[in-house]
Amino acid sequence: MLLEPTAERASKVARAYRQSRRRLFPSTPHLLNTSVNTFTALLNAEQSERLRGLLRERGFTFAEKPYTLFFAQKEKLSVAVYEKGPKVLVQGRGAEDFVKFELEPTIFGEARLGYEEVHSPEMFEPHFGVDESGKGDFFGPLVIAGIYVERLSARKLLDAGVQDSKRIGSDARIRALAKEIRQIARDGVDVVAIGPRRYNELYKKFGNLNTLLGWGHARVIENLLVRRPDCPRSLSDKFADARVIENALMSHGKRIKIDQRTRAETDIAVAAASIVAREVFINWLDRKSKELGVRLGRGVSEAIKTTAATIVDKHGSAILSEIAKTHFRTAHETAPGAFPAPPPKRAWRP
């Protein structure tokens, strides 16, 4: 059973914590003024339960939400703890104060918000972040983007509110952030957009999505190296053995270190790349939707299959090669005479 701290105890904890932040980080006082409306971090099981008790004590109202261990809200501040991780997401008005004076001292016992350079110093060292959009969507291209960051641009991207694109539900917000990323990173941005026709050709050639992805990542890295030849490292989410990318690099790209890791989107360069890639992807869908007079949705679902059937009825089955990834089962189900059923998945080999 959790022992709930008294008001006096909580006040002492918060006061001591504020003093510790000033004592431990006297050289970065400007960071304390950074306005943060969204915060996310991994938790362990014990921290998760302590947080549940803290929220009850602070008068939060709990509600059921998909994929969460619990979700609680008070006025315009929400706290969600997701099953995967588990991971806490704090959003809304008052998020910064809640993190600094409740979450950090009571749950984490250390300062995190505003001190990313202390906890993740490698994120502020020169490197490329690479991510993609569209690989799980039937309609549209596969877009791979890369962003070069160093200490100053990493801090600017964080202050601009850049985060993993999957956590951003608004297309308008994606576009606004992509514009800011380009202004901050300038020539340290590269995008390889593989349209459906070219994608389908490459998929037939490679016979494996991971190999195709490795080829696309390598092209982005090569392009960025032309402008940033001294960059020592590239980081992306782990989708296969790093040799997939290394083998696809041309000669002058062989010297760069290729890092892959799960949840790479917590790195600011990868998060920025995910937003730029997403922007290019949604802009393509919007343009093609206007041309066809049919809204091309995202993902793979019965609604997507219905849209594909409507387009095939009007334009013929060949149109799918121009707007969709035809190795998806949806293509065969929509036009079985034109597109064979996909073979069993082949194990990837370097």
HELIX and SHEET records of a PDB file:
HELIX    1   1 ALA A    7  LEU A   24  1                                  18    
HELIX    2   2 PRO A   29  ASN A   33  5                                   5    
HELIX    3   3 ALA A   45  GLU A   57  1                                  13    
HELIX    4   4 ALA A   95  PHE A   98  1                                   4    
HELIX    5   5 VAL A   99  PHE A  108  3                                  10    
HELIX    6   6 GLU A  116  HIS A  119  1                                   4    
HELIX    7   7 PRO A  121  PHE A  124  5                                   4    
HELIX    8   8 ARG A  151  ASP A  159  1                                   9    
HELIX    9   9 SER A  165  ARG A  167  5                                   3    
HELIX   10  10 ASP A  171  ALA A  185  1                                  15    
HELIX   11  11 ARG A  186  GLY A  188  5                                   3    
HELIX   12  12 PRO A  196  PHE A  206  1                                  11    
HELIX   13  13 LEU A  209  ARG A  227  1                                  19    
HELIX   14  14 ARG A  243  ALA A  248  1                                   6    
HELIX   15  15 SER A  251  GLY A  253  5                                   3    
HELIX   16  16 ALA A  264  THR A  266  5                                   3    
HELIX   17  17 ILE A  268  LEU A  292  1                                  25    
HELIX   18  18 GLU A  302  HIS A  315  1                                  14    
HELIX   19  19 SER A  317  ILE A  319  5                                   3    
HELIX   20  20 LEU A  320  ILE A  323  1                                   4    
HELIX   21  21 ARG A  329  THR A  334  1                                   6    
SHEET    1   A 5 THR A  38  LEU A  42  0                                        
SHEET    2   A 5 LYS A  87  GLY A  92 -1                                        
SHEET    3   A 5 LEU A  77  TYR A  82 -1                                        
SHEET    4   A 5 THR A  68  LYS A  74 -1                                        
SHEET    5   A 5 THR A  61  ALA A  63 -1                                        
SHEET    1   B 5 VAL A 189  ILE A 194  0                                        
SHEET    2   B 5 LEU A 142  VAL A 149 -1                                        
SHEET    3   B 5 HIS A 127  SER A 133 -1                                        
SHEET    4   B 5 ARG A 233  ASP A 237  1                                        
SHEET    5   B 5 LYS A 257  ARG A 261  1                                        
END                                                                             
